[in-house]
Amino acid sequence: DGFSGESCDELLPSDDCSEDEHCGGDGVGRCVGGVCDCLEGFGGLYCEPCGENQYGADCNRTCDRFEDCSGNGRCNTSSLGCICDEGFSGESCEVEAPSDMCSEDEHCG
């Protein structure tokens, strides 16, 4: 009951949950008072994984490589900052390191 699909593995939409498994189970979310309480990186009615550029509890935070990391890095959803590409530094990867400061063995990020 409450499932659909060829293998009965798709949860039918509902406004409430009755057990943790409806919310993804261990490491994803839990059912609290009939509502899914999602862990970091999951959101929505049944704690689905956050979409691209979304993170945080209930996927309520966003980060865009081009807007937030100057197009010179990628979003670090763990520390809520950027991981800069080689040759760039700064909070938003906005500082370009002089080329003579970086070698193939060094990471300038």
Disulfide bonds with the S-S distance in Angstrom:
Cys17-Cys31 2.13
Cys23-Cys36 1.96
Cys38-Cys47 2.25
Cys50-Cys59 2.07
Cys63-Cys75 2.03
Cys69-Cys82 2.05
Cys84-Cys93 2.22
Cys102-Cys108 2.02
